[in-house]
Amino acid sequence: MLNQSSDVMAAYQYDAFGNVSDHVGIESEQNEWRFSTKPSEEENGWLYYGFRYYDPQTGRWPSRDPFEESGGVNLYGFLGNNPAGKWDYLGMLTVNYNLISKGNCGEHYVEIEFSWSAIPERTYTVQEVKITGKVEPCNSVEKITEFDEDYWEYWPRLGHFGSVIDGSGSAAFGCSKGKIEFEGNIRVYKRCDIAYLNDNGDLACGPRRNDSSWSKGGHPSAGRLMSTTSEPWFWGDASKAFDSGSRKVTVEWDCCTEDSPSNVSY
């Protein structure tokens, strides 16, 4: 935490479950905003995730999952006991990464699962995907390839529980060096929180509206999902979303001296 002069007023180091291992700054004792940007209770150090409290000392939710076994058999477990590899915003959405394959010179594939313990019935999961980076061929005759892509895709789903699977990957780029970042911002919408009047003047629900830019193949990286390269009409108002999250995968390599294994981080 910085003040207006960019002086450090509070900074913390945590273990994987959110216990403070070290802190500095004159406001570090009084500041309530702690692990994963959540407010902490002064009396017991519990963190508030919007739907229930989390206890870093035990690494568990003190209260039962309000959706009982439908959210998993462990009613008190935090991120499947893997907080270093998973992410949760409100105590409902978890982002899990699974490195499926990794080769040389940028080749990789990471499977990304967004799962919920509970969300309203009939929702849309919309993701903005940004791909940025640069690939420099080892041969100076060839052109440098720069990536600056931005598109949206969505999954319609029914029911209160479940998950959607996304992926981040690329083939090998040959004799080159480079770095590419694959970033996603996810929002979950109750179906009719993104409503509009159709051509007949009737109320309709869903992200497409009368927007013909949505299509299968709207962006090649979206595969068979409906996607568009135009910002959706509802995206500018983040308050419409019931839940949200983010994910990021970075791949870096240098094959200009010898084949280099892709360095994949997330």
C-alpha positions as CSV (number, residue, x, y, z in Angstrom):
1,M,0.0,0.0,0.0
2,L,1.4,3.4,-1.1
3,N,0.6,6.9,-0.1
4,Q,0.2,9.8,-2.6
5,S,4.0,10.3,-2.6
6,S,4.5,6.6,-3.6
7,D,6.0,5.8,-0.2
8,V,5.4,2.3,1.1
9,M,2.9,2.4,3.9
10,A,2.2,-1.3,4.2
11,A,3.7,-4.4,2.5
12,Y,3.3,-8.0,3.4
13,Q,4.7,-11.5,2.7
14,Y,2.4,-14.5,3.0
15,D,2.6,-18.2,3.0
16,A,0.5,-20.2,0.6
17,F,-2.6,-20.1,2.9
18,G,-2.5,-16.4,3.6
19,N,-0.7,-16.2,6.9
20,V,1.5,-13.1,7.3
21,S,5.2,-14.2,7.5
22,D,6.6,-10.6,7.4
23,H,5.4,-7.0,7.0
24,V,6.9,-3.5,6.8
25,G,5.5,0.0,6.8
26,I,4.0,2.3,9.4
27,E,0.4,1.3,8.4
28,S,1.1,-2.4,8.2
29,E,-0.5,-3.1,11.6
30,Q,-3.6,-1.0,11.0
31,N,-4.3,-1.7,7.4
32,E,-7.3,-4.1,7.1
33,W,-6.7,-5.1,3.5
34,R,-4.6,-8.2,3.4
35,F,-4.2,-11.5,1.6
36,S,-5.7,-11.7,-1.9
37,T,-7.0,-8.1,-1.4
38,K,-9.6,-9.2,1.2
39,P,-10.5,-7.3,4.4
40,S,-9.4,-9.0,7.6
41,E,-11.1,-9.1,11.0
42,E,-8.9,-7.5,13.7
43,E,-10.1,-9.9,16.4
44,N,-9.3,-13.2,14.7
45,G,-7.6,-12.4,11.4
46,W,-10.3,-14.0,9.3
47,L,-10.7,-12.7,5.7
48,Y,-14.0,-11.8,4.2
49,Y,-14.6,-13.2,0.7
50,G,-18.1,-11.7,0.1
51,F,-20.1,-14.9,0.8
52,R,-18.2,-16.3,3.8
53,Y,-15.1,-15.9,5.9
54,Y,-11.8,-17.7,5.5
55,D,-9.3,-18.6,8.4
56,P,-5.7,-18.5,7.2
57,Q,-4.5,-20.2,10.4
58,T,-6.4,-23.4,9.7
59,G,-6.5,-23.0,5.9
60,R,-10.3,-23.6,5.9
61,W,-13.6,-21.9,5.7
62,P,-15.0,-21.7,9.3
63,S,-18.5,-22.0,8.0
64,R,-20.1,-24.8,5.9
65,D,-20.5,-24.4,2.2
66,P,-24.1,-22.9,2.0
67,F,-24.7,-25.1,-1.1
68,E,-23.6,-28.2,0.9
69,E,-22.2,-31.2,-1.0
70,S,-23.2,-29.8,-4.4
71,G,-20.1,-27.6,-4.1
72,G,-17.9,-30.5,-3.3
73,V,-17.7,-33.2,-0.5
74,N,-15.4,-31.1,1.7
75,L,-17.7,-28.4,3.0
76,Y,-14.9,-26.4,4.6
77,G,-12.0,-26.9,2.2
78,F,-10.2,-23.9,0.7
79,L,-9.3,-24.2,-3.0
80,G,-9.0,-27.9,-2.9
81,N,-6.2,-27.5,-0.4
82,N,-4.1,-26.0,-3.3
83,P,-4.1,-22.2,-2.8
84,A,-0.8,-21.9,-4.7
85,G,-2.3,-23.4,-7.8
86,K,-5.9,-22.2,-7.7
87,W,-7.6,-18.8,-7.4
88,D,-11.0,-17.8,-5.9
89,Y,-12.6,-14.3,-5.9
90,L,-15.8,-14.5,-3.8
91,G,-15.5,-18.0,-2.3
92,M,-17.4,-19.4,-5.4
93,L,-15.3,-19.1,-8.5
94,T,-12.0,-21.1,-8.7
95,V,-9.4,-20.9,-11.4
96,N,-7.3,-24.0,-11.8
97,Y,-4.3,-24.4,-14.2
98,N,-3.0,-27.7,-15.6
99,L,0.1,-27.8,-17.7
100,I,-0.8,-30.4,-20.3
101,S,2.3,-30.2,-22.5
102,K,5.5,-28.2,-23.0
103,G,8.0,-28.3,-25.9
104,N,10.7,-26.1,-27.2
105,C,10.7,-22.6,-28.7
106,G,7.3,-21.5,-27.3
107,E,5.4,-24.7,-27.7
108,H,3.0,-25.3,-24.8
109,Y,-0.6,-26.0,-23.8
110,V,-2.2,-25.1,-20.5
111,E,-5.7,-26.2,-19.6
112,I,-7.6,-23.7,-17.5
113,E,-10.7,-24.7,-15.6
114,F,-13.2,-22.1,-14.2
115,S,-15.4,-23.8,-11.6
116,W,-18.1,-22.6,-9.2
117,S,-19.5,-24.0,-6.0
118,A,-22.7,-22.1,-6.8
119,I,-24.0,-19.6,-9.3
120,P,-27.6,-18.7,-10.3
121,E,-29.4,-21.0,-12.7
122,R,-29.1,-19.9,-16.4
123,T,-26.0,-17.9,-16.7
124,Y,-23.5,-16.7,-19.3
125,T,-19.7,-16.9,-18.7
126,V,-18.0,-14.2,-20.8
127,Q,-14.3,-13.9,-21.2
128,E,-12.2,-11.1,-22.7
129,V,-8.9,-12.6,-24.0
130,K,-5.8,-10.5,-24.7
131,I,-2.8,-11.9,-26.5
132,T,0.3,-9.7,-26.5
133,G,3.9,-10.3,-27.2
134,K,6.7,-10.5,-29.7
135,V,8.6,-13.2,-31.6
136,E,12.0,-12.4,-33.0
137,P,13.5,-14.7,-35.6
138,C,17.1,-15.7,-35.2
139,N,17.6,-14.9,-38.8
140,S,17.6,-11.1,-39.1
141,V,16.3,-11.3,-42.7
142,E,12.9,-12.6,-41.4
143,K,10.3,-10.2,-40.0
144,I,9.5,-9.8,-36.3
145,T,6.0,-10.9,-35.4
146,E,4.1,-8.9,-32.8
147,F,0.9,-9.9,-31.1
148,D,-1.7,-7.4,-29.9
149,E,-5.1,-9.2,-30.1
150,D,-8.3,-8.6,-28.1
151,Y,-11.5,-10.7,-28.4
152,W,-14.5,-11.9,-26.3
153,E,-16.0,-15.3,-26.1
154,Y,-18.8,-16.9,-24.1
155,W,-20.2,-20.1,-22.7
156,P,-23.9,-20.5,-22.0
157,R,-24.6,-22.9,-19.2
158,L,-27.5,-24.2,-17.1
159,G,-27.7,-25.3,-13.5
160,H,-26.2,-24.1,-10.3
161,F,-22.9,-26.0,-10.2
162,G,-20.1,-27.0,-12.7
163,S,-17.3,-25.7,-14.7
164,V,-16.1,-24.5,-18.1
165,I,-12.7,-25.4,-19.6
166,D,-10.5,-23.0,-21.5
167,G,-7.0,-23.4,-22.9
168,S,-3.9,-21.4,-23.7
169,G,-1.3,-22.7,-26.1
170,S,0.8,-22.3,-29.2
171,A,2.9,-24.4,-31.5
172,A,6.7,-24.1,-31.7
173,F,7.9,-20.9,-33.4
174,G,11.2,-22.5,-34.7
175,C,14.5,-20.7,-34.6
176,S,13.4,-17.6,-32.6
177,K,13.2,-16.0,-29.2
178,G,10.1,-14.4,-27.8
179,K,7.6,-13.8,-25.0
180,I,3.8,-14.0,-25.3
181,E,1.2,-13.4,-22.6
182,F,-2.3,-14.9,-22.8
183,E,-4.6,-13.0,-20.4
184,G,-8.3,-13.6,-19.7
185,N,-10.8,-11.6,-17.7
186,I,-13.9,-13.7,-16.8
187,R,-17.3,-12.4,-15.8
188,V,-20.4,-14.5,-14.9
189,Y,-23.8,-12.9,-15.7
190,K,-27.2,-14.0,-14.6
191,R,-29.0,-14.6,-17.8
192,C,-31.4,-11.6,-17.8
193,D,-29.0,-9.2,-16.2
194,I,-27.8,-8.6,-19.7
195,A,-31.2,-7.9,-21.3
196,Y,-32.3,-5.9,-24.3
197,L,-35.2,-5.2,-26.6
198,N,-35.1,-7.4,-29.8
199,D,-36.3,-6.3,-33.3
200,N,-39.9,-7.0,-32.3
201,G,-39.7,-4.8,-29.2
202,D,-39.8,-7.8,-26.9
203,L,-37.5,-8.3,-23.9
204,A,-34.7,-10.8,-24.7
205,C,-31.7,-12.0,-22.7
206,G,-28.1,-12.9,-23.5
207,P,-24.9,-11.3,-24.7
208,R,-25.5,-11.3,-28.4
209,R,-28.3,-8.8,-28.6
210,N,-28.8,-7.7,-32.3
211,D,-25.1,-7.8,-32.7
212,S,-24.1,-9.7,-35.8
213,S,-20.3,-9.5,-34.9
214,W,-20.8,-12.6,-32.6
215,S,-20.1,-15.8,-34.6
216,K,-18.4,-19.1,-34.4
217,G,-15.0,-18.2,-35.8
218,G,-15.4,-14.6,-34.8
219,H,-11.8,-15.1,-33.6
220,P,-9.9,-18.2,-34.7
221,S,-8.4,-18.8,-31.2
222,A,-12.0,-19.1,-29.7
223,G,-12.5,-22.3,-31.7
224,R,-16.2,-23.3,-31.7
225,L,-17.3,-20.8,-29.1
226,M,-19.3,-17.8,-30.1
227,S,-16.8,-14.9,-30.2
228,T,-16.3,-11.3,-31.4
229,T,-13.5,-8.8,-31.7
230,S,-15.9,-5.9,-30.9
231,E,-16.4,-5.0,-27.3
232,P,-19.8,-6.3,-26.2
233,W,-22.5,-3.7,-25.5
234,F,-22.7,-4.7,-21.8
235,W,-19.0,-5.1,-21.0
236,G,-18.3,-1.5,-19.9
237,D,-20.5,-1.9,-16.8
238,A,-18.7,-4.4,-14.6
239,S,-21.4,-4.1,-11.9
240,K,-23.8,-6.2,-14.1
241,A,-21.6,-9.3,-13.4
242,F,-22.6,-11.7,-10.7
243,D,-19.0,-12.9,-10.2
244,S,-15.6,-12.3,-11.9
245,G,-12.1,-13.5,-12.1
246,S,-8.9,-13.5,-14.2
247,R,-6.2,-15.8,-15.5
248,K,-2.8,-15.3,-17.1
249,V,-0.3,-17.6,-18.9
250,T,3.1,-16.4,-20.0
251,V,5.5,-18.4,-22.3
252,E,9.1,-17.3,-22.9
253,W,11.9,-18.9,-24.8
254,D,15.2,-18.3,-26.6
255,C,16.1,-20.8,-29.3
256,C,18.8,-18.7,-31.1
257,T,21.7,-20.7,-29.7
258,E,20.1,-24.1,-29.2
259,D,16.6,-25.5,-28.7
260,S,15.3,-23.9,-25.5
261,P,12.5,-25.5,-23.4
262,S,9.5,-23.1,-23.2
263,N,9.3,-21.4,-19.9
264,V,5.6,-21.4,-18.9
265,S,4.3,-19.5,-15.9
266,Y,0.8,-18.7,-14.6
